[in-house]
Amino acid sequence: MARKVDWNQEKGGCCPECGSERVPVSSSPPWRGGVKFRSHRCACGATFQSVQMSDEARLDEVSKLREVAVRTRAMEEELARLNRIFNYA
């Protein structure tokens, strides 16, 4: 399976093996759900995919991560409360 790297507006797809910048794109399917995948083949022989997210998709992901953080914090607080109850008894 090809490795995945972040797409960079200035450097394009950078090879994870040798560090070459602007590695040519060998395949670029259409955007799906705010995400663009590009397949690359470097002169060093490495193949990899670069991933680009639209600003909307990035904001959506950040929002989801915040929701998870809030739920995790609530679960940790509940766990601490239950530990206090059980350790008291």
N, C-alpha and C positions, 0 to 999 in steps of 0.2 A: 504494500500500500504506500502511496506517495505521502511524503511528509507535508505538513501544512505550515505556511508562514503568513504573516500579515502583509497585505499589499500596502506599499508606501507610495504616496503621490509623487515624491521626488525620485525615489530609487527603484520604483516598480517592484518586481519580485526578486528578492535577493536569495541566492543559492545558500541553503543551509549547510552544504558540504564545503564549498570553497570560498564563499562570501562574495562572489561576483554579483554586481548590481545590474539591473535592467536585463535580466535573462529573458530571451525571447519566449513569447507565449505560443504554445503548440495547440491549445484548445481553449475556447472561451464561450461556454454556453450562456444563455440569457440570464438576467437577474432573476432570482427566486426569493420571494419573501424578504426583500431588502438586503440580500446577500449575493455577492458575485464571486464565483470560483473561477480561477484561471489555472490551467495546467502549463507547466514550464519544463523544458529540457535544457539543461546547462551543457556547455562545452566540456565540462569535467565528467559528464555522463550521468549526473544526478537528475532525477525527476522529482518534481514537487508541485504542490498546489499553493497558490496565493489566495487569500481570502480578504475580500473587501466588504465592509458593511456600510450601508447608507446611514446618514446621520439619524434618520428616523428609527432605524433598526437598533442603532447604538443606544439611543435614548430609551427605547423599549426594554432593552436588556438591562440597562442601569436601573430602570423602574422595577423590574422583576427582582433584581438582586437586592434592592432596598426592601422589598416586601419580604423576601426570605430572611434578611437580617432582622427585621422587626419580629417575625415569627420565631426565629431562633432565640432572640433576646427574651421573649415571653416564655418560651419553653425552659430556658435556663433559670429564669426567675421562679417558675413553678417547681423545677427540680430542687432549687435551693430551699424553697418553702417546705417541700415534702421531706427533705433531709433534716430540716430543723424539727419537724413534727416527729419523725421516726427516731431521731437521736435524743429527743426529749423524753420519749416513753420508756 
